[in-house]
Protein backbone atom coordinates (compact mmCIF):
# COMPACT_ATOMS: atom_id res chain seq x y z
CA UNK A 1 0.00 0.00 0.00
CA UNK A 2 1.39 3.37 -1.03
CA UNK A 3 2.10 5.93 1.67
CA UNK A 4 -0.17 8.96 1.71
CA UNK A 5 1.71 11.94 0.22
CA UNK A 6 2.61 14.97 2.29
CA UNK A 7 1.66 17.40 -0.47
CA UNK A 8 -0.29 17.61 -3.68
CA UNK A 9 -0.36 20.15 -6.52
CA UNK A 10 -2.48 20.47 -9.62
CA UNK A 11 -3.81 23.05 -12.08
CA UNK A 12 -7.38 23.83 -13.11
CA UNK A 13 -7.68 24.85 -16.78
CA UNK A 14 -11.42 24.75 -17.39
CA UNK A 15 -13.89 27.60 -17.64
CA UNK A 16 -15.11 28.67 -14.22
CA UNK A 17 -17.91 26.68 -12.63
CA UNK A 18 -17.93 26.89 -8.86
CA UNK A 19 -19.45 23.48 -8.15
CA UNK A 20 -17.05 21.65 -10.46
CA UNK A 21 -14.04 23.52 -9.10
CA UNK A 22 -15.11 22.67 -5.56
CA UNK A 23 -15.34 18.96 -6.43
CA UNK A 24 -11.90 19.14 -8.07
CA UNK A 25 -10.33 20.83 -5.04
CA UNK A 26 -12.01 18.42 -2.59
CA UNK A 27 -10.60 15.49 -4.59
CA UNK A 28 -7.13 16.94 -4.04
CA UNK A 29 -7.90 17.30 -0.34
CA UNK A 30 -9.04 13.67 -0.05
CA UNK A 31 -5.77 12.50 -1.61
CA UNK A 32 -3.97 13.73 1.53
CA UNK A 33 -6.30 12.08 4.06
CA UNK A 34 -5.84 11.31 6.91
CA UNK A 35 -3.13 13.98 6.96
CA UNK A 36 -4.09 17.50 7.95
CA UNK A 37 -3.51 20.47 5.67
CA UNK A 38 -1.13 23.00 7.20
CA UNK A 39 -0.67 25.35 4.25
CA UNK A 40 -2.26 26.14 0.92
CA UNK A 41 -0.74 28.14 -1.95
CA UNK A 42 -2.85 29.29 -4.89
CA UNK A 43 -1.91 31.23 -8.03
CA UNK A 44 -4.57 32.47 -10.40
CA UNK A 45 -4.15 33.56 -14.02
CA UNK A 46 -5.84 36.85 -15.03
CA UNK A 47 -8.56 35.00 -16.96
CA UNK A 48 -9.91 33.61 -13.67
CA UNK A 49 -9.29 36.72 -11.54
CA UNK A 50 -12.95 37.71 -11.35
CA UNK A 51 -13.66 34.50 -9.43
CA UNK A 52 -11.01 34.97 -6.76
CA UNK A 53 -13.53 35.56 -3.95
CA UNK A 54 -15.28 32.27 -4.75
CA UNK A 55 -11.93 30.47 -4.91
CA UNK A 56 -11.03 31.85 -1.49
CA UNK A 57 -14.37 30.74 -0.05
CA UNK A 58 -13.91 27.17 -1.30
CA UNK A 59 -10.34 26.84 -0.04
CA UNK A 60 -11.03 28.32 3.39
CA UNK A 61 -14.52 27.04 4.13
CA UNK A 62 -14.92 23.84 2.10
CA UNK A 63 -11.35 22.52 2.30
CA UNK A 64 -10.58 24.13 5.65
CA UNK A 65 -7.13 25.41 4.68
CA UNK A 66 -5.84 27.10 7.88
CA UNK A 67 -3.01 29.12 6.32
CA UNK A 68 -3.49 30.40 2.80
CA UNK A 69 -1.44 32.60 0.49
CA UNK A 70 -1.38 33.41 -3.20
CA UNK A 71 -1.90 36.05 -5.85
CA UNK A 72 -2.76 36.79 -9.46
CA UNK A 73 0.02 35.36 -11.64
CA UNK A 74 0.81 35.76 -15.33
CA UNK A 75 2.00 32.15 -15.47
CA UNK A 76 1.16 29.22 -13.20
CA UNK A 77 3.11 26.10 -12.28
CA UNK A 78 1.85 22.70 -11.16
CA UNK A 79 4.39 20.00 -10.35
CA UNK A 80 7.12 20.24 -13.02
CA UNK A 81 5.04 22.07 -15.63
CA UNK A 82 4.64 25.79 -16.25
CA UNK A 83 1.59 27.14 -18.05
CA UNK A 84 2.32 30.73 -19.07
CA UNK A 85 0.21 31.09 -22.20
CA UNK A 86 -2.59 28.66 -21.29
CA UNK A 87 -3.16 29.89 -17.76
CA UNK A 88 -5.33 28.44 -15.04
CA UNK A 89 -5.58 28.09 -11.26
CA UNK A 90 -2.58 26.38 -9.64
CA UNK A 91 -3.27 24.92 -6.20
CA UNK A 92 -0.85 23.31 -3.76
CA UNK A 93 -1.83 21.72 -0.44
CA UNK A 94 0.85 20.86 2.13
CA UNK A 95 1.06 18.77 5.29
CA UNK A 96 4.12 19.98 7.22
CA UNK A 97 4.61 17.79 10.31
CA UNK A 98 6.58 19.44 13.08
CA UNK A 99 6.18 22.89 11.56
CA UNK A 100 5.08 26.14 13.14
CA UNK A 101 3.46 28.62 10.78
CA UNK A 102 3.02 32.35 11.31
CA UNK A 103 1.19 34.70 8.95
CA UNK A 104 0.89 38.45 8.59
CA UNK A 105 -1.32 40.33 6.16
CA UNK A 106 -0.12 43.89 5.65
CA UNK A 107 -1.52 46.92 3.84
CA UNK A 108 0.42 49.28 1.59
CA UNK A 109 -0.01 51.90 4.33
CA UNK A 110 1.71 49.61 6.84
CA UNK A 111 4.50 48.95 4.35
CA UNK A 112 5.03 52.70 3.95
CA UNK A 113 5.05 53.16 7.72
CA UNK A 114 7.80 50.55 7.96
CA UNK A 115 9.81 52.39 5.31
CA UNK A 116 9.34 55.79 6.96
CA UNK A 117 10.01 54.57 10.50
CA UNK A 118 13.67 53.74 9.95
CA UNK A 119 13.30 50.97 12.56
CA UNK A 120 15.37 47.85 11.92
CA UNK A 121 12.95 45.64 13.85
CA UNK A 122 9.64 47.09 12.61
CA UNK A 123 8.22 43.84 11.22
CA UNK A 124 9.69 41.64 13.93
CA UNK A 125 7.89 43.66 16.61
CA UNK A 126 4.57 43.16 14.80
CA UNK A 127 4.99 39.40 14.75
CA UNK A 128 6.63 38.84 18.15
CA UNK A 129 6.79 36.49 19.89
CA UNK A 130 5.99 34.37 16.84
CA UNK A 131 9.02 35.57 14.87
CA UNK A 132 11.45 33.51 16.95
CA UNK A 133 12.42 30.23 15.32
CA UNK A 134 11.11 31.09 11.85
CA UNK A 135 13.33 29.34 9.28
CA UNK A 136 12.09 31.18 6.20
CA UNK A 137 9.34 33.34 4.73
CA UNK A 138 7.00 33.32 1.75
CA UNK A 139 5.83 36.81 0.79
CA UNK A 140 3.42 37.72 -2.01
CA UNK A 141 2.68 41.41 -2.56
CA UNK A 142 1.34 43.86 -5.12
CA UNK A 143 3.82 46.26 -6.76
CA UNK A 144 1.40 49.09 -7.57
CA UNK A 145 1.14 50.80 -4.18
CA UNK A 146 4.22 49.37 -2.45
CA UNK A 147 7.78 50.46 -3.18
CA UNK A 148 9.07 46.91 -3.27
CA UNK A 149 12.79 47.69 -3.09
CA UNK A 150 12.35 49.92 -0.04
CA UNK A 151 9.94 47.48 1.59
CA UNK A 152 12.37 44.61 1.02
CA UNK A 153 15.11 46.53 2.83
CA UNK A 154 12.87 46.93 5.89
CA UNK A 155 11.96 43.25 5.89
CA UNK A 156 15.57 42.08 5.61
CA UNK A 157 16.52 44.45 8.43
CA UNK A 158 13.92 42.77 10.66
CA UNK A 159 14.92 39.23 9.69
CA UNK A 160 18.59 39.32 8.66
CA UNK A 161 19.85 36.10 7.15
CA UNK A 162 16.40 34.47 7.07
CA UNK A 163 15.49 33.12 3.60
CA UNK A 164 12.73 35.00 1.80
CA UNK A 165 10.85 33.56 -1.19
CA UNK A 166 7.72 34.54 -3.07
CA UNK A 167 6.95 37.11 -5.71
CA UNK A 168 4.91 40.03 -6.98
CA UNK A 169 1.32 39.80 -8.11
CA UNK A 170 0.66 40.29 -11.82
CA UNK A 171 -1.38 43.43 -12.46
CA UNK A 172 -3.80 44.57 -15.14
CA UNK A 173 -1.95 47.42 -16.93
CA UNK A 174 -5.22 48.99 -18.10
CA UNK A 175 -7.10 48.96 -14.81
CA UNK A 176 -3.85 49.19 -12.79
CA UNK A 177 -5.23 46.68 -10.32
CA UNK A 178 -4.32 43.27 -8.92
CA UNK A 179 -5.13 40.98 -6.01
CA UNK A 180 -3.34 39.10 -3.25
CA UNK A 181 -4.92 36.31 -1.22
CA UNK A 182 -4.19 35.76 2.47
CA UNK A 183 -5.67 34.20 5.60
CA UNK A 184 -8.11 37.06 6.08
CA UNK A 185 -9.42 37.21 2.54
CA UNK A 186 -8.70 38.83 -0.81
CA UNK A 187 -6.75 42.09 -0.76
CA UNK A 188 -6.62 44.68 -3.55
CA UNK A 189 -3.42 46.14 -2.10
CA UNK A 190 -0.69 45.12 0.33
CA UNK A 191 0.70 41.64 0.80
CA UNK A 192 0.80 38.42 2.79
CA UNK A 193 3.79 36.93 4.63
CA UNK A 194 3.89 33.28 5.70
CA UNK A 195 6.66 32.22 8.07
CA UNK A 196 7.69 28.55 8.33
CA UNK A 197 9.40 27.42 11.52
CA UNK A 198 9.79 24.43 13.79
CA UNK A 199 11.15 21.31 12.14
CA UNK A 200 10.56 22.52 8.57
CA UNK A 201 12.96 24.67 6.55
CA UNK A 202 12.79 26.31 3.12
CA UNK A 203 15.10 25.83 0.15
CA UNK A 204 14.80 28.01 -2.95
CA UNK A 205 15.09 27.17 -6.62
CA UNK A 206 15.69 29.95 -9.13
CA UNK A 207 13.73 29.26 -12.31
CA UNK A 208 15.31 32.04 -14.33
CA UNK A 209 18.34 33.93 -13.13
CA UNK A 210 21.79 35.10 -14.14
CA UNK A 211 24.67 37.32 -13.10
CA UNK A 212 25.08 40.35 -15.39
CA UNK A 213 28.40 40.71 -17.17
CA UNK A 214 29.85 43.64 -19.11
CA UNK A 215 28.13 46.96 -19.71
CA UNK A 216 24.39 47.51 -20.06
CA UNK A 217 23.41 47.52 -23.76
CA UNK A 218 20.25 48.54 -25.58
CA UNK A 219 18.55 45.90 -27.73
CA UNK A 220 18.38 47.55 -31.15
CA UNK A 221 17.16 44.59 -33.22
CA UNK A 222 15.43 41.34 -32.37
CA UNK A 223 13.39 38.66 -34.08
CA UNK A 224 10.98 37.07 -31.62
CA UNK A 225 13.15 36.02 -28.69
CA UNK A 226 16.37 36.10 -30.74
CA UNK A 227 18.66 39.09 -30.13
CA UNK A 228 20.31 40.23 -33.36
CA UNK A 229 21.88 43.58 -32.50
CA UNK A 230 22.93 45.22 -29.23
CA UNK A 231 23.86 48.88 -29.29
CA UNK A 232 23.59 48.79 -33.11
CA UNK A 233 26.29 46.11 -33.31
CA UNK A 234 25.98 42.35 -33.91
CA UNK A 235 24.85 40.67 -30.70
CA UNK A 236 27.42 37.87 -30.98
CA UNK A 237 30.36 40.26 -31.25
CA UNK A 238 29.11 42.22 -28.23
CA UNK A 239 28.83 38.98 -26.25
CA UNK A 240 32.38 38.05 -27.26
CA UNK A 241 33.62 41.47 -26.12
CA UNK A 242 31.88 41.08 -22.77
CA UNK A 243 33.29 37.58 -22.28
CA UNK A 244 36.83 38.60 -23.22
CA UNK A 245 36.63 41.46 -20.74
CA UNK A 246 35.92 39.18 -17.77
CA UNK A 247 38.55 38.90 -15.06
CA UNK A 248 40.02 35.56 -14.00
Protein Blocks (a to p, Z undefined) as FASTA:
>chain_A
ZZddfbdcdddfbdcdfklmmmmmmmmmmmmpcbdcfbdcddddfklmmmmmmmmmmmmm
mnopabdcddddfbdcehjbccfknopadddddddehiacddddddfklmmmmmmnopak
lmmmmmpcklgopabdcddddfklpcfklmmmmmmmmmghiacedddddddfklopaddd
dfkbccfedcdddddehjbdcddddfbdcddehjddddfbdehjacfbgghiafklmmmm
mmmmpcZZ
